[in-house]
Amino acid sequence: MNWKLKLGLATTALLLGTAALAQSKITLNVLIISGLEGITQKVADQYMKEKPGVDIKLEVLPFDSLFQQIQVRLTGGATSPDALYVDGPVVASYGAQNFLAPLDSYFSARELNDFLPAVRGTSFYGGKLLATPVCSSSMMVYFNKDILKKQGIAFPSGDPKKRLTWEEFAKLAQQATIKDGTRVTSWGFTLQQPVAPYQILPFVQSLGGKAIGDDGLTVKGIINSPEWIKGLEFYQSLFNELGVSPKGNVDGWQLFESGKAAFFQGVTYFGSNPLPAQKAFAWGVMPNPYFAGGKPVTTTDCWHVGVNRRSANVAQAADFVKYLTNGKGQDLFWQLGQLDPVLKRSANKVRYNSKYKDTAQKLAAIEAGTTAVSRPVTPGFNEYQDILTQTFGNIRNGQAPKEALDAAADQIDRAFAKYRK
């Protein structure tokens, strides 16, 4: 055979082979929240090196747009995205709407057990694993050492075994509040999310109050129980009788960062980011207080990742989700992001490493396995959260807790009617 003909046939075969390879390559479209695209892309790059037959394309959206697009696309039956970031407490809502493919068959019992129990609390709905956590969060209290020293207050311990009660803490916050006449110049205590259920629920859970009924739909007799009323009476006193916390639309972190607050309750993120030089002061971190006679409770949860049940590549998407949340990809994600751990193996790297001594990261890793409680599992979380946020705002501004909670129970109960069969 003529060598030119042989070369032509070989070239044709190579081109056909390349075309066939390109056609057989799977593309996974992954919808993610802005802010996490950098570390997610690095994990995706590592996955693609290990799985050259897969091409991962990230679509990045801001918080509000992400929720909107998920609802629009998946309600409409779209096959894309193949995988998506899901806020932990809305996994149940997406499950009720049949948006997500069950992932149970893709994770072994050992792999599931490596997730910290509290962070996987919102991963299930209807007895099925619908999404797995990729990062988490924890609340703690930061304190300005300079203000405490000036006010003659001993620094609180960062040891969870020496945790203060809310009753003890309230006295310190009063002592730490600085006034010029009747005007407060430095607040005793500020909160990151002062009316959000994420931050406020531990006030009632510490007293034994439940966030919601076991069926995920019962609120009457739960959110207006004696434990809720008592916990929110104390919460209300912070802004009123005690006068240690500011009302209105204020940024608690900005007050703390600018040296105008002695104590600030916020997520671990703040402890991972040093203050700007012009605002720098000595600060420490302490575990969240609890009520005397009650139990320590800290809130947790963050982003999960699930698979669109209508994806044409469910198995491959599930494999990437597993890699990102439980496999080598999660190790890289956690290392790069230094976010709160979702796996026991990551938490242990922090708990037992002297590098993290007396840090917010170590405290969060300890709380994640001891005091952390996930947010309530309910298909109506959005309604639950919106109504309670308004309710907590009303209580902060002076409405009687029992009156406010009775009204909220009625509102949420009516909103949940559509979820009852």
N, C-alpha and C positions, 0 to 999 in steps of 0.2 A: 504493500500500500504506500502511496506517495506520502513522504514525511509531512508535507504541508497539509494533506488531508487528515493525517493522524493528529497533527497539532490542532487543526480546526475542530475535530471531534472531541479531543481532550478539553479544549477550551469551552466548547458547548456543554460538555458534561459538568465541568467545574461551575459554569454559570448556573446550570440547572440545579446542581447540588446546593449552591449558595442560595438560590431562590427558594428551594425547598426548605432549607434550614431557617431562612427568614420567615417563611410562612408558618413553620412549626413553632417558632418562638412565641411564648406566651407573654402578653403584656398585662400587667396588673395596674389598674388605676386605684390609687389610694388617696382618700380625702382626709386631710389633716387640719388641725388647728394651727393658726399662725403662732410663732414663737417656739414651736418644737420642730420646725422644718429642718433646721441645720443638723441636729443630732439624728433625726429620723432619716435624713438623706444619707448620712454616713453609715447607718445600719443597713439601709437599702443597698448602698454600694457594696458593702461587704457581702450581703446576701447574693447579689448578682454575680460576684466573683465566684462564689461557691456554687451557684446555680446559673450557669451561662445561658441556659435555655429560657430564662425569665428576665423580662424587662419591667422595671418598676417605675412608674411615673407618679409623682406626688402632685396633688392639687391642694394648694394652701389657701385657707379662707380664715378671716377674722371670726371671733367668737360668735357674734350674732348671725352673721351670714352662714356660718357652718350649720347651725341648727336649722335655719330656714331652708337651706339647700337640701339637707338630708330629708326633711319633711316633704318638700316638694317632689324631689326625685323618687324617693322610695314609695311614696304614696302613689305616684304615677306609674310604678312598675319598672323603673329604669334598671338596666342591667349593669350600669356603671354609677358609682364606683364599685370596684370589686371588694375592697376593704375600706373601713372608715373608723376614724377616731370618734368615740362616743363618751360623753360625760357620764361618769358612773351612775348617778341616780336616775338617768333617763333610759338606761338599759331596759328596765321593766316596761317603760312606755313603748319602746321600739319592739319589745317582745310581744306585747299585747296587740300591736299593729302588724305582727308577722313580718317585720322587716329583716330580721337577722337569722342566719343559718345556725343551727345548733353545732357546737364545737366539741361536744363530749367525746366523740370517737377519735378526736385528734390529740387528746391529752391523756396520759396515763395517770393513775391514782397518785403515783410518786410525784409527777410533775405538778399536778394540781395542789398537792400537799406542800409544795415549796412556796406557793403564794401565801403571804401573811393572811391569816383568817379574816381580819377586818377589811382588808382591801379587796378581797374576793367576795365580800358580802353582797355587793350589788351586781355581781357577775352572772347571777342565775335568775331566771324567771320561769315560772311554770315547771319547775323541776329540771330545766335544761340550762346548760352553760351557753350563754349567748355572746359573751365578750370577756376578754381578759385584761387585767390592768397593766398599763405600761409605765405609769408613774403614780405617785401618791402625795399626800400632804399631811401635815400635823400642826396643831396649834400649841403654842407655848407663850410664856410671858417674858418679855425683855425688860430690863431695868437700867436706868441711868445712874451709874455709880456716883457721879458727881453730885446729882441732886440728893440722893439718899444720904451721902456723907454730909452735905450741907444741912440737911434736916435732922441729922443725928439718928439715922435709921441703919441698923445692921443689914448687911447684904444677905438676901435670902439664899438658901442653899439650892444648888442645882441638882441635888440628889433626889430622885423621885420618892425615896423612902423617907425623906424629910420634908415632904410636900406640905405647904400651908393650907389651912382651911380657908374658905371664902370669908368666914367671920374674922379670922386673923388678918387676912389680906386687906379687908375693908378698912381696918384700923390703920394699917400702914399707908394705904392710899389716901386716907384723910390727912395723916401726918405729912405726907409728901406733897399735898396740894398747897401751892403758894399763892397768896393773895396780896393785892395792893388795895387795902380797904375792903370793899365788897367785890372788886374785880379780880377774877382769877388770872394770874399771869403764867402759871404753870400747872397743868392738870395732874391729878394723882394717877389717873388710869384712862387709857384710850384703847379702843378696839378697832381692829382692821375692818371688820364687816359688822357694824354695831346693830343691824336689824336683820341679818341673814340667818336663816335656820342653821346653816353650816356651823356658825359660831355660837349661836344662842342655845341650841338643843342640849349641850352638856349641862347647862344650868338646871334643867329639869331631870336629865338622866342621872345626874349625880345623886339626886334624891330618890331614885328608883322609878321615875316616870318613864313611860314608854313613848317612843316617837309616834307610833301608829299601832293599830291593832294587828294581830297575827295574820289576818287575811289581806293586809295591805290596803284596806278600804275603810276600816272602822276608825272614826275619830271622836265621835261623841262618847263622853265618859273617859276618854284618853287624854286629849289635849286640853280638856277643861277639868282635869282631875286635881285633887289637892296638891299633888307633887308639882304639877305645872304651875298652879297658882302660887305656891310658896316660892318656887324657883324664880318666877317672874316678878314676884314682889321684891325679891332681893335685887334682881336685875334693874327694876324700875328705881330702886333706892339709889343706885349708883349715879343716876342722872338727876335725881331730885333731892330726897332727904339728905343723903350723904354728900351730894354735890361734888363728886370726884371725877365725873366723866362729862364731857361736853355734849350738848344736844345739837341738832341741826346737821346740815350737810358738811361735815368736817372730815378731813383726811387724818385718821389717827396716826398713821406712820409719819406724815409730814410734821405733825406736832412733836412726836417723839424724836424724829431726826433733827429737828431744829432746836432741841433742848427745852421744849415747852410741855413735856409730859414725863413723869417719873417712871411709869409702867406702861407697857404697850403689849397687848395680846395679839399675836399675829402668827403667820405660817413660818415654816423653817426657812423659806426663801430669804427673809430679811437677815437671818444670821449667817447666810452664805455670802452676803454682799457687804463689804466694808463701807462705812460711811465716807462721804467725800471729805477731803482734808479740811475744808473750811467749816465743816459741821462736826468734826470728829470729837468724841468724848468717850470716856471709859464706860463700858456697858457690860452687863452680864445677862444670863438667861436662867430662868427657873421653870419648873413644871407647873402646869395649870393647877390652880387650887381646886378643892372639892369641899362639899358641905360636911360639917361635923355630923357624924352618924350616918353619912352617906358613903359613896364610893367614888374614887377618881375615874373620870371619863374624859377622853379626848376625842375630838372628831377627826375623821380621815376621809379618804377617797379622792379620786381625781380622774384622769383620763383612762378609758379602756379602749380596746380595739376589737371590732367585730367584722363579720363578713356579710355582705349583701346576699341574701338567700337567692336572689335572681341572677347573681353573677354566673357567667358561663364558665368560670374557673374557680368554683367554690373550694375544691380540694387544694389547689395551689395557693389561693388566697389564705386559706386556713393554715397552710404550712408557713407562710410568711408571718402571719399573726403569731403563731407559736414561736417562731424564731425571734421576733421582736419583743415579745412579752415574757418568754420563759426560757429561751435558749441563749446561744452565744450573743445574739443581737441585743438581748436585754442587758447582758453584762456590759456591752459596749455603750448602750444607751445610758445606763446608770452611771458608768464611769465618766462619760462625757458631760452629762447634764448635772451630775451631783444633786439630783432630785431625791426626794424621800424614797426609800426602797419599797419594792412590791414583793420581793422574794426574801425568804429567810436567809439564804446564803449571802445576799447583799447586806441585809441588816446586821448579820454577824460580823461582817468585815468592818463595820463601823463600831459596833458595841465592844469588840475585843481588840481594837487597835488604839494604841496610846496616842496616835496622831490626832484622834478626835476627842481627847479628854476635855471636858468642860465646854463642849461645843453644842450648838443647836442641833447639829446633825446627829450627835450621839444621843441626845435627849429624845429626838424624834424616833430614832431606831429602837430605843428602849420602849417608848410609849406605843409604837406600832405593834409590838407583840404583847402588850400588857393591858393598857387602858383604852386603846383605840376602839371606836364603835363606828361602823359604817352608817351612812345616811339611810333613811327608811326606804324599803323596797316597795314601791307602789306604781302602778301604771299612770297614776294621776299626780306624779311628783311635781310637775310644772304648776298645776293649780294649787297644790299643797304649799309649795314654796312661795308663790306669789301672794297668797292670802295670808300666810304667816308673816311674811316680810312686812306687809302693811300692818298687821296686828302688833308685831313687836315695835314698830314705829309709833303706833298709837299708845302703847304701854309706856314706852320711853318718854313720850310727851305728856304722860299723866293720867291716861284712862285707867280705870280700875282693872287689874288683871282678870278677875273673874268675869266681869262684863265683857271685856274684849275677847277672852277665850271662848265664852259661850257663843258669841256672835261668830267667831271664826269656825267653831265646830259646825254650826248650822250652814255656813257658807261652803265649807269644804265638803260636807255631807251632800249638799245639793250638787256640787260640781262633780262628785264621784258617781252620781247616779248613772251616768252613761257607761261606766265601767262594770256595773253590776249586771249579771245575766239573770 
